[in-house]
Amino acid sequence: MDLFSTPAPESARQRVAELTQLIDHYNYEYYMNDRSLVSDFKFDSLLRELMELERQYPELALPTSPTRRVGGEVNKTFRQVTHRLPMLSLGNTYSIEEIEDFEARTRKLLDGIPFTYTCELKYDGVAIGLTYRRGELVQAVTRGNGAVGDDITSNARTIPTIPLKLRGNYPADFEARGEVVYPFEAFEAMNRLREAEGEEPFANPRNAASGSLKLQDSAECAKRKLMFCMYFMMFPESDTLLEPQYGTHFGRLEAAKQMGFKVQPYIRECKDINEIKAFIDRWDTDRWQLPFGIDGVVIKVNQTNLWDRLGMTAKSPRWAIAYKFKAERVSTPLLEVTYQVGRTGVVTPVANMQPVWLGGTTVRRATLNNADFMSKLDIHQGDHLFVEKGGEIIPKIVGVDLEQRKPGALPIAYTQVCPVCGTPLVRAEGEAGYYCPNQDGCQPQLLGHLEHFVGRKAMDIDSLGSERLKMLYDAGLVRNVADLYDLRREQLVGLDSSATNPSLSGQSLSFEAVPADSKTQPRSATIQEKGADNILKAVEASKKVPFERVLFALGIRYVGEVGAKKLARFFGNIDALMNATVPELATVEDVGEVTAVAVFDYFNNPQHRLIVQRLKAAGLQMATADTRISNVLDGLTIVVSGTFDHFSREEIKTSIEQHGGKASGSISGKTSYLLAGAKVGPEKLKKAEKLGVPLLSEEEYMKMIGSQTEQ
């Protein structure tokens, strides 16, 4: 079909139905059966055609359309929903003896009634419930506290293994419960992307999955490539009204497969404790071969009509229990301790060990965190270290194998100088880490500053990743952030990464988190004409970035996004900020004395002042724009708590400032109002009542500012 033609409504309706059926079929085969029936190009072409038709005829865009997988809905608040049936947690144990007690207790309670068990893998993810009515997904809710969860429907629709419309036969109304997991391959790819954009990598797949489900923009959630695995079916009506295949837990999951759900293929029916133990033993070993994380095995009584007979404890059902695997631990010899330098100059000790197989990967290195951690472990030369890996991707050192310590071995002292530039290290009072103060002459710090400066939350120069920045540095074109604005096209075209600076060989840009098995492969890349044009275009566009983000981009120690915003708004322009004294800086809200000294020291460095002047001359924004809409809130200090229908938390704080008010984080006698949304903090509410601070609803606030919502 020609995308630029306008089909007749009936032909469009037929084509939408045809495309929907075809794309759903390809998706099902790809995500459920691991079969790719068409090329990515062909699939994307079909999806684009469907999206174009739905754009031309919005009435044809249904909630179950495969285009919903792409996302795009924005959810500024996550409405709380009461579960029809509580989402209970299971009793956990690390003991086989307790599993034996569970099995014996179950047999005693059932008193000769025949039954079996199901054993299935316990996903290391985020539990959610999906409500289906007449075969269509109508709601997705997180576990929350078990009784109430958050509505995440728009984000759930982007997960390919969550069916939007069911196949075959299905109950008219039921809830599918399961776990959202972050497959290892997708998790590691996302972390590589985050590091390239100058963001902190996610700590582990479970936390990353949880955060992804609460993203406001569902299109961002779609990029995470999460996976939903179903493990439970719940029905609002009595089980006696259901068809026979729903009479066992195993039968329910088999039926769910036919409906289009992804159900783990590892579930087994077991007759007795011996078969349960065999299942546990197998997966305690084989779990590292899986493409996603598990942290144990769940054992359930298979016959669902016996669940009521077995009953509940105060917190969990008596018909199910979870066995959790112990974290895997090995002992391996320490070869040497090396030290690596991060963007802020923090020096991180790293244990380089004899390679050892642990949790599905070969581990060679692991962080030793800081000097205090090393001192607590009391590491000696030639020690064997205990390395542990539980549900995490990154292994951690948990102790020293003292039985294998060699007589006369000497303690390993923390380095006193920077491993790169030789500058004596310093340690700020109250901090765990030592850092190199030579921020303008230490190569890893210089490269780290450049990465931070071009990052998405700073200047957002997306055409300059870490590899290209290193190319520019090695070629002598860029030594500080101001040099970026002097780049010329003829300098960039043909620049080759193979011509590296030998003095930087082996140096990484950031070592805040050391991966389990870090390997770097040298790659050669050349900047072509289009690439050079993209770089210069992105650099030019960055000149429009507001002052507060420019200030954050400078990378001043202790000054994060919030601090940069408050400093920018308090002083108004770079000149006033550069000339501020420590006491003046310390009067800014949330800027303590330590940060004030760091800001003062930064701007009193002649080299930094020169860089700022060059950036100013290049046309960067060095003053706050006048964004005030009105003065109706002049003199008022408002504390914000809870969630709101028309604003995100940040938007409502910005709105307060745009109307002349002050948005504060804590309640005091000077507070004018507590702007209370849904789920207002109980402590703030209690303190407001104690101090007599009046409450202000979102509706009252909007009337106060004349309903001028900055949307």
C-alpha positions in Angstrom: 0.0 0.0 0.0 1.2 3.5 -0.8 1.6 5.2 2.6 0.9 8.6 1.2 -2.4 7.7 -0.4 -5.7 8.0 1.6 -7.6 4.7 1.4 -11.4 4.5 1.6 -12.5 4.0 5.2 -13.7 0.4 4.5 -10.5 -0.6 2.8 -8.5 1.0 5.6 -10.6 -1.0 8.1 -9.9 -4.2 6.3 -6.2 -3.4 6.0 -5.9 -2.6 9.7 -7.5 -5.9 10.6 -5.2 -7.7 8.2 -2.0 -6.0 9.5 -3.0 -6.5 13.1 -3.5 -10.2 12.6 -0.3 -10.5 10.7 1.9 -8.5 13.2 0.3 -10.3 16.2 1.2 -13.6 14.5 4.8 -12.6 13.9 5.1 -11.3 17.5 3.7 -14.5 19.0 6.0 -16.7 17.0 9.0 -14.6 17.9 8.4 -14.1 21.6 6.7 -17.3 22.5 8.3 -19.8 20.1 11.6 -18.2 19.3 10.8 -18.3 15.6 11.5 -15.3 13.3 9.2 -15.6 10.3 10.1 -12.3 8.6 13.1 -10.0 8.5 13.2 -7.0 10.8 12.9 -4.7 7.8 9.7 -6.4 6.7 8.2 -6.4 10.2 9.1 -2.7 10.7 7.5 -1.9 7.4 4.2 -3.6 8.3 4.2 -1.8 11.7 4.8 1.6 10.1 2.0 1.0 7.7 -0.4 0.2 10.5 0.8 3.2 12.5 0.1 5.4 9.5 -3.3 4.1 8.9 -4.2 4.6 12.6 -2.9 8.1 12.3 -5.2 8.8 9.4 -8.1 7.0 11.0 -7.8 7.4 14.8 -11.1 5.5 15.3 -9.4 2.3 14.0 -6.7 2.5 16.7 -7.8 -0.1 19.3 -6.3 -0.6 22.8 -5.2 -4.1 21.6 -3.4 -2.8 18.5 0.2 -4.0 18.2 1.2 -0.3 17.8 0.6 0.0 21.5 3.8 -2.0 22.0 5.8 1.1 20.9 4.5 3.2 23.7 4.1 7.0 23.7 1.5 7.4 26.5 2.6 9.7 29.3 1.5 8.8 32.8 2.4 11.6 35.3 0.8 9.9 38.2 0.2 6.2 38.9 -3.3 5.8 40.2 -3.6 3.4 43.1 -5.8 0.4 42.7 -7.1 -2.1 45.3 -6.5 -5.7 44.3 -9.7 -7.7 43.9 -7.9 -10.5 45.7 -4.8 -9.7 47.8 -1.4 -10.3 46.2 0.2 -12.3 49.0 3.8 -13.1 49.5 5.0 -16.6 50.1 6.8 -18.0 53.1 10.5 -18.2 52.3 13.1 -20.7 53.5 16.8 -21.5 52.7 16.5 -24.9 54.4 15.7 -28.2 52.8 14.6 -29.4 56.3 11.9 -26.7 56.3 10.7 -27.9 52.9 10.5 -31.4 54.3 8.4 -30.0 57.3 6.1 -28.2 54.8 5.6 -31.4 52.8 4.9 -33.5 56.0 2.5 -30.8 57.4 0.6 -30.7 54.1 0.1 -34.4 54.0 -1.1 -34.4 57.6 -3.6 -31.6 57.0 -5.0 -33.3 53.9 -5.3 -36.6 55.8 -5.1 -39.1 53.0 -6.7 -37.0 50.2 -4.7 -37.7 47.0 -2.8 -34.7 45.6 0.4 -33.6 43.8 2.8 -30.6 43.9 4.0 -28.3 41.2 7.6 -27.0 41.3 8.5 -24.0 39.3 11.3 -21.4 39.1 11.0 -18.3 41.3 11.7 -15.3 39.1 13.9 -12.5 40.4 11.7 -9.7 39.2 8.6 -7.6 39.9 5.2 -9.1 40.6 2.2 -7.6 38.7 -1.4 -8.6 38.1 -3.1 -8.3 34.7 -6.9 -8.1 34.5 -8.5 -9.5 31.3 -12.2 -9.1 30.4 -13.6 -10.7 27.3 -10.1 -11.6 26.2 -8.7 -8.1 26.3 -6.1 -6.6 28.7 -7.9 -3.8 30.7 -5.6 -3.2 33.6 -2.1 -3.9 35.0 -1.2 -3.3 38.6 1.9 -3.7 40.7 1.9 -5.8 43.9 2.4 -2.7 46.0 1.7 -3.6 49.7 -0.3 -6.7 48.6 -3.7 -4.9 49.1 -3.1 -1.8 46.9 -0.8 -1.3 43.9 -0.1 1.2 41.2 -1.8 1.2 37.8 0.9 0.6 35.2 -1.3 -0.4 32.3 0.3 2.0 29.7 3.8 0.6 30.4 2.6 -3.0 30.6 1.2 -2.7 27.1 4.7 -2.2 25.7 6.0 -5.5 27.0 5.8 -8.0 24.1 5.1 -11.1 26.2 2.0 -9.5 27.8 -0.9 -10.4 25.4 -3.1 -7.4 24.6 -5.8 -9.8 23.2 -6.0 -13.5 24.1 -6.2 -16.4 21.7 -8.5 -19.4 21.7 -10.7 -20.1 24.7 -10.4 -18.1 27.9 -12.5 -17.2 30.9 -14.6 -14.0 30.6 -13.0 -12.3 33.6 -9.8 -13.3 35.4 -6.5 -12.0 36.6 -3.1 -13.3 35.3 -0.3 -12.8 37.8 3.3 -13.1 37.0 6.8 -11.5 37.2 8.3 -8.8 35.0 12.0 -9.7 34.6 14.9 -8.0 32.8 16.7 -10.6 30.6 20.4 -10.5 31.1 21.2 -9.7 27.5 18.8 -6.7 27.4 19.9 -5.5 30.8 23.6 -5.5 29.9 22.9 -3.7 26.5 20.9 -1.0 28.4 23.8 -0.5 30.8 26.3 -0.2 28.0 24.0 2.5 26.5 23.6 4.3 29.8 27.4 4.4 30.3 27.8 5.7 26.8 25.4 8.5 27.6 27.2 9.4 30.8 24.6 7.9 33.1 25.1 5.5 36.0 24.6 1.8 35.1 21.7 0.0 36.8 22.8 -2.0 39.8 20.8 -5.2 39.0 18.1 -6.4 36.7 15.4 -6.6 39.5 15.7 -2.9 40.5 16.0 -1.9 36.8 12.7 -3.8 36.0 10.9 -2.1 38.9 12.1 1.4 37.9 11.2 0.7 34.2 7.6 -0.1 35.1 7.3 3.3 36.8 8.6 5.4 34.0 6.3 8.2 33.0 6.8 7.8 29.3 5.7 4.4 28.1 7.9 4.8 25.0 10.9 4.7 27.3 9.6 1.6 29.0 9.3 0.0 25.5 13.0 0.5 25.0 13.9 -1.6 28.1 12.9 -4.9 26.4 11.3 -6.4 29.6 9.7 -9.8 29.7 6.6 -11.0 31.5 6.3 -14.6 32.7 3.0 -15.7 34.0 2.8 -18.0 37.1 -0.7 -17.7 38.4 -4.4 -17.4 37.4 -7.0 -15.8 39.8 -10.7 -15.9 39.3 -13.3 -13.7 41.0 -15.9 -16.5 40.9 -15.8 -19.8 42.8 -13.5 -22.5 41.4 -16.5 -24.8 41.2 -17.9 -22.8 38.3 -14.8 -23.2 36.2 -14.0 -25.7 33.5 -12.1 -28.9 34.6 -8.8 -27.8 33.2 -8.7 -25.0 35.7 -8.9 -27.4 38.6 -5.2 -27.7 38.9 -2.5 -25.1 39.0 -0.6 -27.0 36.3 -3.7 -27.2 34.1 -4.3 -23.4 34.5 -0.8 -22.7 33.3 -1.1 -25.1 30.3 -4.4 -23.3 29.4 -2.6 -19.9 29.7 0.0 -21.0 27.1 -2.8 -21.6 24.6 -4.2 -18.1 25.4 -0.9 -16.5 24.4 0.9 -16.1 27.7 4.6 -16.9 28.1 4.7 -19.6 30.8 8.0 -21.1 32.0 8.6 -24.4 30.3 10.4 -25.7 33.5 7.4 -26.3 35.7 7.0 -29.9 36.8 4.4 -32.0 38.7 6.0 -33.8 41.6 4.5 -36.6 43.7 6.6 -36.4 46.8 9.5 -34.8 48.7 12.1 -36.8 46.7 11.0 -35.3 43.4 10.8 -31.9 45.0 14.4 -32.2 46.2 15.6 -33.4 42.7 14.0 -30.3 41.1 15.6 -28.0 43.6 19.0 -29.7 43.2 18.9 -29.4 39.4 18.1 -25.7 39.3 20.5 -24.8 42.1 23.1 -25.8 39.5 21.5 -25.0 36.2 20.1 -21.5 37.1 23.1 -19.8 35.6 22.3 -21.1 32.2 19.0 -19.2 32.1 18.6 -16.0 30.2 17.0 -14.2 33.2 17.5 -14.3 37.0 15.9 -16.6 39.4 16.5 -16.8 43.1 14.7 -20.0 44.1 12.0 -22.6 43.5 8.2 -22.3 44.4 6.4 -25.4 45.5 2.6 -25.4 45.4 -0.2 -27.9 46.0 -1.4 -28.6 42.5 -5.1 -29.2 43.2 -6.7 -25.7 43.6 -9.8 -27.0 45.3 -7.6 -28.0 48.3 -6.2 -24.5 48.8 -9.2 -23.4 51.0 -8.9 -26.5 53.0 -5.2 -25.8 53.8 -6.0 -22.2 54.6 -3.7 -19.3 55.3 -1.3 -18.0 58.0 -1.4 -14.3 58.8 0.9 -13.4 55.9 1.0 -16.3 53.4 -0.9 -19.4 52.1 -0.2 -22.8 53.7 -0.5 -24.5 50.3 2.7 -22.9 48.9 6.3 -22.2 49.9 9.4 -20.7 48.3 12.8 -22.3 48.6 15.5 -19.6 48.1 18.9 -20.5 46.8 21.9 -19.4 48.8 24.3 -17.0 47.0 27.0 -18.9 45.2 30.4 -18.4 46.7 33.9 -19.4 45.7 37.5 -18.8 46.9 40.1 -17.7 44.4 43.7 -16.2 44.7 44.3 -12.5 44.6 46.9 -11.6 41.9 47.1 -7.9 42.5 45.2 -4.8 43.6 45.1 -2.0 41.0 43.6 1.4 41.3 41.4 3.2 38.8 40.2 6.8 38.6 36.7 8.0 38.0 35.3 11.3 36.6 35.3 13.0 40.0 38.8 11.8 40.8 37.6 9.1 43.2 40.2 6.3 43.2 38.6 2.8 43.3 40.7 -0.2 44.3 40.1 -3.3 42.2 40.9 -6.9 43.0 42.4 -8.7 40.0 42.0 -12.4 40.7 42.8 -15.8 39.2 39.8 -16.4 36.8 37.1 -18.5 38.4 33.7 -19.7 37.1 30.9 -18.2 39.2 27.3 -18.0 38.5 27.5 -18.6 34.8 30.4 -16.2 34.0 34.2 -16.2 34.4 35.1 -13.6 37.1 38.5 -11.9 36.9 37.9 -8.6 38.7 35.7 -7.2 41.4 35.7 -3.8 43.2 37.2 -3.4 46.6 35.1 -0.2 47.0 37.3 2.0 49.1 40.1 2.2 51.7 37.8 1.4 54.6 36.5 -1.7 52.9 40.1 -2.9 52.3 41.1 -2.2 55.9 38.1 -4.1 57.3 38.9 -7.1 55.1 42.6 -6.9 56.2 43.8 -8.2 52.8 47.3 -9.5 52.6 49.5 -10.3 49.6 48.6 -13.6 48.0 45.3 -14.0 49.9 42.5 -16.1 48.6 39.3 -14.0 48.4 35.7 -15.2 48.9 33.6 -13.9 45.9 29.8 -14.2 46.0 27.1 -13.9 43.4 23.5 -14.1 44.3 20.8 -12.5 42.1 23.2 -9.8 41.0 25.1 -9.5 37.7 28.1 -7.9 39.4 30.0 -10.2 41.8 31.1 -8.9 45.2 34.0 -9.7 47.5 32.7 -10.8 50.9 35.7 -11.9 52.8 39.2 -13.4 53.0 39.9 -17.2 53.1 42.1 -17.0 56.2 42.8 -20.7 56.1 44.8 -20.3 52.9 46.8 -17.2 54.0 50.6 -17.8 53.6 52.8 -17.3 56.7 54.6 -14.0 56.7 52.3 -12.4 54.1 52.3 -8.6 54.3 49.2 -6.5 54.4 48.3 -4.5 51.3 48.3 -0.8 52.0 46.0 1.5 50.1 47.8 3.6 47.5 48.8 7.1 48.6 49.2 8.6 45.0 47.1 8.7 41.9 47.9 5.7 39.7 47.7 7.8 36.6 49.3 11.2 37.3 51.2 10.5 40.6 49.4 13.3 42.5 49.1 12.6 46.3 45.6 11.6 47.1 43.3 13.5 49.5 40.4 12.4 51.6 37.6 14.8 52.6 36.3 14.6 56.2 33.4 12.2 56.5 34.0 10.5 53.1 35.0 6.9 52.5 37.0 7.4 49.3 40.3 9.0 48.5 40.4 11.1 45.4 43.0 12.7 43.1 42.8 16.5 43.3 44.5 17.1 40.0 41.2 17.4 38.1 42.7 19.5 35.3 45.7 17.4 34.6 44.7 13.8 35.3 43.7 12.1 32.0 40.8 9.9 33.2 39.3 12.9 35.0 39.6 15.1 31.9 37.9 12.4 29.8 35.3 11.9 32.5 34.5 15.6 32.6 34.1 15.6 28.9 31.7 12.6 29.0 29.7 14.3 31.8 29.5 17.6 29.9 28.0 16.1 26.8 25.6 13.8 28.7 21.9 13.8 28.1 21.1 15.5 31.4 23.8 18.1 30.9 24.5 19.6 27.4 23.0 16.7 25.5 25.5 16.6 22.7 24.4 13.1 21.6 26.8 12.8 18.7 29.7 12.6 21.0 30.0 9.3 22.9 33.0 8.1 24.9 34.8 6.6 21.9 34.6 9.8 19.8 35.6 12.0 22.8 38.7 9.8 23.2 39.4 10.2 19.5 39.3 14.0 19.9 41.4 13.9 23.0 44.0 11.6 21.5 44.2 13.9 18.4 44.9 16.9 20.6 41.7 18.6 19.5 40.0 18.7 22.9 41.6 19.1 26.3 38.7 20.8 28.1 35.0 21.4 27.5 35.5 24.8 26.0 37.6 23.2 23.2 34.4 21.5 21.9 33.1 24.9 20.7 36.2 25.5 18.6 36.0 22.3 16.6 36.0 22.7 12.8 34.7 20.4 10.1 38.1 19.9 8.4 39.5 18.7 11.8 36.8 16.1 12.2 36.4 14.5 8.8 38.7 11.4 8.5 39.7 11.3 12.2 40.5 7.7 13.0 40.3 6.0 16.4 43.2 3.7 15.5 45.6 6.7 16.1 45.3 6.6 19.9 47.5 8.2 22.5 49.7 5.4 24.0 49.7 7.2 27.4 46.0 6.4 27.7 46.3 2.8 26.8 44.3 0.7 29.1 42.7 3.6 30.9 39.0 3.5 31.3 36.8 6.6 31.6 34.7 5.5 34.6 35.2 2.9 37.3 32.4 3.7 39.7 31.1 0.1 39.2 33.5 -2.6 38.0 31.8 -5.3 35.8 32.2 -9.0 36.6 34.3 -9.8 33.5 35.3 -6.6 31.8 37.0 -7.1 28.4 37.7 -4.3 26.0 38.3 -4.9 22.3 40.1 -2.3 20.3 38.0 -1.0 17.5 38.9 1.3 14.7 36.3 3.9 13.5 36.6 6.9 11.2 34.5 10.0 11.4 32.8 10.5 8.0 31.5 13.8 6.6 27.9 13.1 7.9 29.3 12.2 11.3 31.3 15.5 11.4 28.2 17.5 10.4 26.2 15.8 13.2 28.8 16.6 15.8 28.9 20.2 14.9 25.1 20.5 14.7 24.8 18.9 18.2 27.4 21.2 19.6 25.7 24.3 18.1 22.3 23.1 19.5 23.8 22.8 23.0 24.1 26.6 23.1 20.4 26.7 23.8 20.6 24.5 26.9 19.4 26.6 30.0 21.9 28.0 32.5 21.1 25.5 35.2 22.1 22.6 33.0 25.2 24.4 31.9 26.1 24.8 35.5 25.5 21.1 36.2 27.5 20.2 33.1 30.6 21.9 34.5 30.9 19.0 36.8 31.6 20.9 40.0 32.2 18.5 42.9 29.0 17.9 45.0 26.8 19.9 42.6 24.2 17.7 41.2 21.1 18.5 39.1 19.1 19.9 42.0 22.0 21.9 43.4 22.8 23.4 40.0 19.2 24.5 39.6 19.0 26.2 43.0 22.4 27.9 42.5 21.4 29.2 39.1 18.1 30.5 40.3 19.5 32.1 43.4 22.4 34.0 41.7 20.7 34.5 38.3 23.9 34.6 36.2 27.4 33.1 36.1 29.2 36.3 37.0 27.3 36.7 40.3 27.9 33.0 41.1 31.6 33.2 40.3 32.1 36.2 42.6 30.0 34.8 45.5 31.7 34.2 48.9 31.4 30.9 50.8 28.9 32.4 53.3 26.8 33.7 50.4 26.9 30.3 48.7 25.9 28.6 51.9 22.7 30.6 52.2 21.3 28.9 49.2 18.7 26.3 50.1 20.1 22.7 50.3 23.7 24.0 49.6 25.7 23.1 52.7 29.1 24.4 53.7 31.0 21.5 52.0 29.3 22.2 48.7 29.7 26.0 49.1 33.5 25.5 49.6 33.7 23.3 46.5 31.9 25.9 44.4 34.0 28.7 45.7 37.2 26.7 45.1 36.1 25.8 41.6 35.5 29.3 40.4 38.6 30.7 42.1 40.7 28.5 39.9 42.0 30.7 37.1 41.9 27.9 34.6 38.2 27.3 35.4 37.4 31.0 35.1 39.1 31.0 31.7 37.0 28.0 30.5 33.8 29.7 31.7 34.7 32.9 29.8 35.3 30.9 26.7 32.0 29.1 27.0 30.3 32.4 27.6 32.0 33.8 24.4 30.9 30.8 22.5 27.3 31.7 23.2 26.2 29.3 26.0 23.4 30.4 28.3 25.0 31.9 31.3 22.0 33.5 33.0 18.6 32.3 34.0 15.7 33.1 31.6 12.8 35.1 33.0 10.1 32.4 33.3 7.9 34.1 35.8 4.2 34.1 34.8 2.8 36.0 37.7 3.4 37.3 41.2 0.4 35.8 42.9 2.5 33.6 45.1 5.1 36.3 46.1 6.2 35.8 49.7 4.7 32.3 50.0 6.7 29.2 50.9 4.9 26.0 49.8 5.9 22.4 50.6 4.7 19.8 48.0 3.9 16.3 49.0 2.0 13.5 47.2 1.0 12.9 43.6 -1.1 15.2 41.4 -3.4 14.8 38.4 -2.2 17.8 36.4 1.4 18.0 37.4 4.4 15.9 38.0 6.2 16.7 41.3 8.9 18.7 39.4 6.3 20.5 37.3 4.3 21.7 40.3 7.5 23.0 42.0 8.4 24.8 38.8 4.9 26.2 38.7 5.2 27.6 42.2 8.4 29.4 41.3 7.0 30.7 38.0 4.2 32.4 40.0 6.7 34.0 42.5 6.5 31.4 45.3 9.2 29.4 46.9 9.0 25.5 46.8 10.5 24.1 49.9 11.3 20.5 50.8 10.6 20.7 54.6 7.8 22.1 56.8 8.7 24.8 59.3 7.1 27.7 61.0 7.8 29.7 57.9 5.8 27.4 55.6 2.7 29.1 54.1 1.0 26.0 52.8 1.3 22.2 52.5 0.2 21.5 48.9 -1.1 18.0 49.5 -1.8 15.5 46.7 -2.8 11.9 46.7 -0.5 9.7 49.0 0.6 12.8 50.9 3.5 11.9 53.3 2.1 11.1 56.8 5.0 12.7 58.6 4.6 16.0 56.6 0.9 15.9 57.3 1.5 15.4 61.0 4.0 18.2 61.2 1.7 20.6 59.3 -1.1 19.9 61.7 1.3 20.4 64.7 2.5 23.8 63.4 -0.8 24.9 62.1 0.3 25.0 58.5 -2.9 25.1 56.2 -3.4 22.4 53.6 -3.9 23.3 50.0 -5.4 20.9 47.4 -4.4 20.7 43.8 -7.7 22.3 42.8 -7.3 25.1 45.2 -3.8 25.7 44.0 -4.9 25.9 40.4 -7.6 28.5 41.3 -5.0 30.5 43.2 -2.7 30.7 40.1 -5.7 31.3 37.8 -5.5 27.7 36.4 -2.4 28.6 34.5 -1.0 25.1 34.3 2.2 25.0 32.4 1.3 22.0 30.3 
